[in-house]
Amino acid sequence: MSQSNRVIFYFALVAILFLLEGLTNFWIFTGSWDTSVSILNMALVSAVMALGVNLQWGYAGLFNVGIMGFTALGGLAVVITSMQPVGEAWEAGGARVLAGLLIGALTIGLTIMLRTKLPKGNARAVFTIVVLVGGFFIYRSVFDPGVEAIEAVNPSVAGYLGGLGLPVLLSWPVGGLLAAGAAWIIGKTALGLRSDYLAIATLGIAEIIVAVIKNEGWLSRGAKNVNGLPRPVPNPVDLQADPAFIEAAANFGLGPVEASTLYIKLGYALLFTAVLVIVLILAQLARHSPWGRMMRAIRDNETAARAMGKNVTARHLQIFILGSAICGIAGAMMTTLDGQLVPTTYNPLRFTFLIWVMVIVGGSGNNIGSLLGAFLIWWLYVKVEPMGQWLAQISTAGLDPNNWFAVRMTDAAPHMRLFTMGLILLLVLRFNPRGLVPEK
């Protein structure tokens, strides 16, 4: 089978799975279009993330295991951009927090300048320690009282500064910019590391980013979450009160609640599809451009690329920033879909390992393969748990519920998701290591 026919076959298979989810109430299928579109929306967001990772790994061979951190920054961008500012919090400690952050930035900048201007020796070491230690204590003396004052303002519903009150769709490119800025800082310090050490460094930095978002309540409310994020689609209550919408829903045999939920999810699907198409077109144009050929040449043989006069470090930093920005956009999209920022949900399994499985199974280096992997793996990720429950029911039929085998199978059903993802990855790496749709 040719590669083009293989692509058509695989995508047709995935489309059938989504159609069966909406049409058929049998086996693991729910027969609910609401569920089918919900899975589709998260698959679209995951596909955008997969394209960002494929840009870094498939084009340049950069092993970034910090996807979770850039996704979290995208989610934070939604809060900073679209939530209304909390006036009382700004009055209580906003100025002190900003002053503290400015002092911290000046301390770091002064330290860098000293280490650049002064010659190596004991004097430079002493000045560096004095500036860092002194700046740290000044920073904490200004910053901490401001944070305490902000978090004391109506902590049950506020306790943070809020955002800028801008349209929520603006938060998507802002999420990309925020992730790109963090990627520049990380890349400047970590891209000189070998691939395995780069993976460890990016994973550790991602954990630091998530820890900051979890614990800095003045910024993101921490574990108390930020609820009620603005929507780029109509409010369901408004739709259910609209006589024209109720009449249109009745023509399709749907009630107001069911129709409004489906309408909103389809609205998100259209927005996410538009973003995915734009990112895919740009990624394909980049891949087939001289820049893309240069990046693949660097990936295949860095030594030869350096010998040809290419600045490998600069190009790695460039593509690391681009891929991370795409992950930040996807993180903002996902938080907008959820309608809330829940920092405790960011974990490496969902936001790093699973995205890597999508890229590897689909075919690293091939953007179309990454899309296929995203849709297929996310559908399986959602449906494997019902499969496990069905398997437990079939294998324990006729047994006493207290039988050790029945108890074991029932307890193991929720863990089928992790087992299946690992099994799929191993099988693909063993029998088709270049993925379902390999790079040409």
C-alpha positions in Angstrom: 0.0 0.0 0.0 1.4 3.4 -1.0 1.9 6.0 1.7 -0.9 8.3 0.4 -3.4 5.3 0.4 -2.2 4.4 3.9 -2.9 7.9 5.1 -6.4 7.8 3.6 -7.1 4.4 5.2 -5.9 5.4 8.7 -7.8 8.7 8.8 -10.9 6.9 7.4 -10.6 4.4 10.3 -10.3 7.2 12.9 -13.3 9.0 11.4 -15.3 5.8 11.6 -14.5 5.5 15.3 -15.7 9.0 16.0 -18.9 8.3 13.9 -19.6 5.1 15.8 -19.2 6.9 19.1 -22.0 9.3 18.0 -24.3 6.8 16.2 -23.9 3.4 18.0 -24.9 2.5 21.6 -23.0 -0.8 21.6 -20.0 -2.3 23.4 -17.8 0.7 24.4 -19.6 3.2 22.1 -22.0 5.6 23.9 -24.2 6.6 21.0 -23.8 10.2 22.1 -22.7 13.0 19.7 -22.0 15.0 22.8 -19.3 12.5 23.9 -18.0 12.1 20.4 -17.5 15.9 19.9 -15.9 16.1 23.4 -13.3 13.5 22.4 -12.8 15.3 19.1 -12.2 18.7 20.8 -9.4 17.3 23.0 -8.0 15.4 20.1 -7.8 18.7 18.2 -5.9 20.3 21.1 -3.6 17.3 21.4 -2.9 17.5 17.6 -1.7 21.1 18.0 0.6 20.0 20.8 1.8 17.0 18.7 2.7 19.4 15.9 4.8 21.5 18.3 6.7 18.4 19.6 7.1 17.1 16.0 8.7 20.4 15.1 11.3 20.0 17.8 11.9 16.3 17.6 11.0 15.4 14.0 12.7 18.4 12.4 15.7 19.0 14.8 16.0 15.9 17.0 15.5 17.9 20.2 14.3 15.7 23.0 12.0 18.0 25.0 10.3 16.4 27.9 9.0 19.7 29.3 5.8 19.9 27.3 3.8 20.0 30.5 5.4 23.3 31.6 4.7 25.1 28.3 1.1 23.8 28.4 0.7 25.2 31.9 2.0 28.6 30.8 -0.6 28.6 28.1 -3.3 28.0 30.6 -1.9 30.7 32.9 -2.1 33.1 29.9 -5.8 32.7 29.7 -6.2 33.9 33.3 -3.8 36.8 32.9 -5.4 37.9 29.6 -9.1 37.4 30.0 -10.1 37.5 33.7 -11.2 40.9 35.1 -8.7 42.6 37.4 -9.4 42.4 41.1 -9.4 46.1 42.1 -9.1 45.4 45.9 -6.2 43.1 45.4 -4.3 45.6 43.3 -4.9 48.3 45.9 -3.8 46.0 48.7 -0.5 44.8 47.3 -0.3 45.1 43.6 2.3 47.9 43.6 4.5 46.0 46.1 4.4 42.8 44.1 5.4 44.7 40.9 8.1 46.5 42.8 9.4 43.2 44.2 9.5 41.6 40.7 11.3 44.6 39.3 13.9 44.3 42.1 14.3 40.6 41.4 14.8 41.3 37.6 17.3 44.1 38.4 19.3 41.8 40.7 19.6 39.2 38.0 20.5 41.8 35.4 23.1 43.4 37.6 24.6 40.0 38.4 24.9 39.2 34.7 26.5 42.6 34.0 29.1 42.2 36.8 30.1 38.7 35.6 30.4 40.1 32.1 32.4 43.2 32.9 34.6 42.0 35.7 37.6 39.7 35.1 37.7 36.2 36.5 38.9 36.1 40.1 38.0 36.4 43.7 36.6 39.9 43.3 34.1 38.9 40.8 32.9 36.0 43.0 32.6 38.2 46.0 30.6 40.9 44.1 28.3 38.2 42.6 27.5 36.8 46.1 26.9 40.2 47.6 24.6 41.3 44.8 22.6 38.0 44.8 22.3 37.7 48.5 21.5 41.4 49.1 19.1 41.5 46.2 17.3 38.4 47.4 16.6 39.8 50.9 15.5 43.2 49.5 13.3 41.4 47.0 11.7 39.2 49.7 11.1 42.2 52.0 9.2 44.0 49.4 7.5 41.1 47.6 6.2 38.9 50.5 4.0 41.6 52.3 2.4 42.4 48.9 1.6 38.7 48.3 0.1 38.3 51.8 -2.1 41.4 51.3 -3.3 40.2 47.9 -4.1 36.6 49.1 -6.0 38.0 52.1 -8.6 39.8 49.9 -11.7 37.6 49.8 -9.7 34.4 49.4 -12.7 32.2 48.8 -13.5 33.8 45.4 -10.5 36.0 44.7 -7.2 36.3 46.6 -5.3 37.1 43.4 -4.7 40.0 41.0 -6.9 38.8 38.2 -6.2 39.6 34.6 -6.5 42.3 32.0 -10.1 41.7 31.0 -9.3 41.3 27.3 -11.2 38.9 24.9 -10.3 35.3 25.6 -9.2 34.5 22.1 -6.3 36.9 22.5 -5.0 34.7 25.3 -4.2 32.0 22.7 -1.4 33.9 21.0 -0.4 35.4 24.4 0.0 31.8 25.6 2.3 31.1 22.7 4.4 34.2 23.5 4.6 33.3 27.2 5.8 29.8 26.4 8.2 31.2 23.8 9.7 33.5 26.3 10.2 30.7 28.8 11.6 28.5 26.0 14.2 31.2 25.2 15.4 31.3 28.8 15.5 27.5 29.0 17.1 27.1 25.6 19.9 29.6 26.5 20.8 27.4 29.5 19.9 23.8 28.5 20.3 23.4 24.7 24.0 22.9 25.0 23.3 19.6 26.8 23.3 16.2 25.2 19.9 14.7 24.3 19.4 12.6 27.4 20.6 15.5 29.7 18.4 17.9 27.8 15.4 15.7 28.5 16.2 15.6 32.2 16.7 19.4 32.3 13.5 20.2 30.4 11.5 17.8 32.7 12.9 19.4 35.8 12.2 23.0 34.5 8.6 22.0 33.6 8.1 20.7 37.1 9.4 24.1 38.5 7.0 26.0 36.3 4.0 23.9 37.4 5.1 24.2 41.1 5.2 28.0 40.7 1.7 28.1 39.2 0.4 25.8 42.0 1.9 27.8 44.8 1.8 31.5 43.8 -1.8 32.2 44.8 -1.5 35.9 44.0 -1.0 35.0 40.3 -3.2 31.9 39.7 -5.0 31.2 43.0 -2.9 28.0 43.3 -4.8 25.0 44.4 -8.0 27.0 44.8 -8.3 27.1 41.0 -9.6 30.0 38.8 -13.2 29.3 37.7 -15.5 31.1 35.4 -13.1 31.9 32.6 -14.7 33.8 29.7 -15.9 31.8 26.7 -15.4 32.5 23.0 -18.7 30.8 22.3 -22.3 31.6 23.5 -23.4 31.0 27.1 -25.6 27.9 27.3 -28.1 29.7 29.5 -28.6 32.4 26.8 -29.1 29.7 24.2 -31.7 27.9 26.2 -33.6 31.1 26.7 -33.6 31.9 23.0 -37.0 30.9 21.4 -35.4 30.7 17.9 -32.7 28.3 19.1 -35.3 26.2 21.0 -37.3 25.9 17.8 -34.3 25.0 15.7 -33.2 22.4 18.2 -36.7 20.8 18.2 -36.5 20.5 14.4 -33.5 18.1 15.0 -35.3 16.3 17.8 -33.1 17.8 20.5 -34.0 19.4 23.8 -32.7 22.9 24.7 -30.1 21.6 27.2 -28.7 18.9 24.9 -28.8 21.1 21.8 -27.0 24.0 23.6 -24.3 21.7 24.9 -23.7 20.2 21.5 -23.8 23.6 19.8 -21.1 25.0 22.1 -18.9 22.0 21.7 -19.2 22.3 17.9 -18.3 25.9 18.2 -15.1 25.0 20.0 -14.4 22.3 17.4 -14.6 24.9 14.6 -12.2 27.3 16.4 -9.7 24.5 17.3 -9.9 23.2 13.7 -9.1 26.7 12.4 -6.0 26.9 14.6 -4.9 23.4 13.7 -5.2 24.0 10.0 -3.2 27.2 10.3 -0.4 25.6 12.3 -0.4 22.5 10.0 -0.1 24.7 6.9 2.8 26.7 8.4 4.5 23.6 9.6 4.3 22.0 6.1 5.5 25.2 4.4 8.5 25.2 6.9 9.2 21.6 6.3 9.5 21.9 2.5 11.4 25.2 2.7 15.2 25.6 2.6 15.0 26.3 6.4 13.3 22.9 6.9 15.8 21.0 4.8 18.6 22.7 6.8 17.0 21.7 10.1 16.7 18.1 9.0 20.3 18.2 7.9 21.3 19.4 11.3 19.2 16.6 12.9 20.8 13.9 10.8 24.5 15.1 11.1 25.4 18.0 13.3 29.1 17.7 12.5 28.5 18.0 8.8 26.1 20.9 9.2 28.7 22.8 11.3 31.3 22.1 8.7 29.0 23.7 6.1 28.9 26.9 8.3 25.5 26.4 9.9 25.0 27.8 13.4 23.6 24.7 15.0 23.1 26.2 18.5 21.1 29.2 17.1 19.0 27.0 14.9 18.2 24.6 17.8 17.2 27.6 20.0 15.0 28.9 17.1 13.1 25.7 16.6 12.9 25.0 20.4 11.1 28.4 20.8 8.7 27.7 17.9 7.7 24.3 19.1 7.2 25.5 22.7 5.1 28.4 21.5 2.8 26.0 19.7 2.5 23.9 22.9 1.6 27.2 24.8 -1.1 28.0 22.3 -2.5 24.5 22.7 -2.4 24.9 26.5 -4.4 28.1 26.3 -7.0 26.4 24.0 -7.4 23.6 26.5 -7.9 25.9 29.5 -10.4 27.9 27.5 -12.3 24.7 26.7 -12.3 23.6 30.4 -13.5 27.1 31.5 -11.1 26.9 34.5 -7.5 26.7 35.4 -6.7 23.8 37.7 -2.9 23.7 38.3 -3.0 20.4 40.1 -4.1 18.6 36.9 -0.9 19.2 35.1 1.1 16.0 35.2 3.8 14.5 33.0 1.7 11.5 32.0 -1.0 13.4 30.3 0.9 16.4 29.0 4.3 14.9 28.1 4.2 11.1 27.8 0.9 10.9 25.9 1.9 13.6 23.4 5.2 11.7 22.8 3.2 8.5 22.2 1.1 10.4 19.6 4.2 11.7 17.7 6.0 8.3 17.8 3.0 6.2 16.9 1.9 8.6 14.1 5.4 9.0 12.6 8.0 11.5 13.9 9.2 13.9 11.2 5.8 13.7 9.4 3.2 16.4 10.3 0.3 14.3 8.9 1.5 11.3 11.0 1.5 13.4 14.1 -2.1 14.4 13.4 -3.1 10.8 12.9 -1.3 9.8 16.1 -3.1 12.5 18.1 -6.6 11.6 16.9 -6.0 7.8 17.3 -4.2 7.8 20.6 -6.6 10.3 22.3 -9.6 8.3 21.2 -8.0 5.1 22.6 -6.9 7.0 25.8 -10.5 7.9 26.5 -12.1 4.6 25.5 -9.6 2.1 26.9 -11.0 2.4 30.4 -14.5 1.3 29.2 -12.8 -1.5 27.3 -11.1 -2.6 30.5 -14.4 -2.7 32.4 -16.0 -4.7 29.5 -13.1 -7.1 29.6 -13.4 -7.5 33.4 -17.1 -8.2 33.1 -16.6 -10.8 30.3 -13.7 -12.6 32.0 -15.4 -12.8 35.4 -18.9 -13.7 34.2 -20.4 -16.4 36.4 -17.8 -15.9 39.2 -18.6 -14.9 42.7 -17.9 -11.1 43.1 -15.7 -11.9 46.0 -13.5 -14.3 44.0 -9.9 -13.2 44.0 -9.8 -13.2 40.2 -13.0 -11.1 39.9 -11.8 -8.7 42.5 -8.4 -8.4 40.8 -9.9 -7.8 37.3 -12.3 -5.2 38.6 -9.6 -3.3 40.4 -7.3 -3.4 37.4 -9.8 -2.1 34.9 -9.1 1.6 35.6 -5.4 1.0 35.0 -5.9 -0.5 31.5 -5.3 3.0 30.1 -1.7 3.2 31.2 -1.1 -0.5 30.3 -2.5 0.0 26.8 -0.6 3.2 26.0 2.6 1.5 27.0 1.7 -1.6 25.0 0.9 0.4 21.9 4.2 2.3 22.1 6.2 -1.0 22.5 4.4 -2.7 19.6 4.9 0.3 17.3 8.6 0.6 18.2 9.1 -3.1 17.7 7.3 -3.7 14.4 7.1 -0.2 12.8 9.6 2.0 14.5 9.1 4.9 12.1 5.4 5.1 12.9 2.2 4.4 11.1 2.9 7.2 8.6 6.7 7.5 8.5 8.6 10.5 7.2 9.5 10.2 3.5 
